[in-house]
Amino acid sequence: MNPANIVTWARIALIPVFVYLMYQAGSARRISAELWLAVVVYLVATFSDYLDGYLARKLNAITPMGQFLDPLADKFLVLAALVCMILFRGFPIWATLIIVLREVAVVALRSAAMKRGNSMPAAHHAKNKTALQLVMVLAWLFPRTGALVPVQDVLLYAGVAITVYSGVRYGMLGRKLLTRAEGSPAT
């Protein structure tokens, strides 16, 4: 276990804390202390995503476990936030389904590639997707009132669009990796 993986595990450990705080904040249209604490926990968890990547590169400690666990931790954080946003902020279920389907498909592709001896680390487009989703989630943690509503809506549609784009890109990459792993030429 290296420092980067410890940071990733810490991010996973923060997820139930975040969910608890969002539950305590509830669907009130006011900003409570619990909501602020949930936002702080969310931001710390988000920052840890960049920290573990930095540590892995800086310490030359990139491992297959880290390449698998880091994006999985991101997915758990976003999924937990999506559930909270549906329950307490009226986040659209259709958008959640698109995001979750993409995440499940990528995890399945990554697992299949790993079983065949291939690595499928997070691609640049996926990192952009994650960054935009994290900002979208941050905006949606707050109640939908006033000038924040159009910002939340723009981030929602941009987040869904980049999620679909990233899913298609991963599908193409996964197809190449899995075809190549079976001994056929990549297409």
Residue, then its C-alpha position, 0 to 999 in steps of 0.5 A: m500500500n503506497p501513499a497514493n492508494i491510502v489517499t484513495w481509500a481515505r476518499i472512499a471513507l469520506i463518502p458515508v460522512f458526506v451522505y450522512l451530512m447531506y441527509q442531515a441537511g435534507s431538502a431545506r431551501r436554506i443553507s445549514a451548517e450540515l450542508w456547509l460541512a457536506v460541501v467541505v467533505y465533498l471538496v476534500a474528497t474531490f481534492s484527494d482525487y488530484l492528490d492521489g494522482y499527483l502522489a502516484r506520479k511523483l513517487n513513481a507509485i502507479t499501480p494496477m490497483g491504484q489505476f482501478l481503485d482511483p476511478l472507482a472511488d470517483k464513481f462512488l463519490v459521484l454516485a453517492a452525491l447523485v442519490c443525495m441530489i435526487l432525494f434532496r435537490g430534485f436532480p433529474i433521474w434521467a440524467t442520473l441514469i445516463i451517468v450511472l449507465r456510463e460508469v457501469a459500462v466503463v467499470a465492466l470494460r475496465s474489468a474485462a480488459m484487466k482480466r485479459g492482461n490489459s490496463m485501461p487507466a483513466a483517459h484525458h476525456a474521462k478526467n475532464k468528465t470527472a472534473l465537470q461532474l464534480v463541479m456539477v455536483l457541487a452546484w447541485l448540492f445547494p438548494r435550487t434558488g435564485a441565480l443558481v438555477p440556470v448555473q445548475d441547469v447549464l452544468l447538468y446538460a454539459g455534464v450529461a453531454i461529456t458523460v455520453y462523449s466519454g462513454v462512447r470514447y471508452g467504448m471504442l477503446g475497450r473494443k480495441l483492447l478486447t479485440r486485441a486481447e483475443g488475438s485479432p487485430a485492433t479496429 
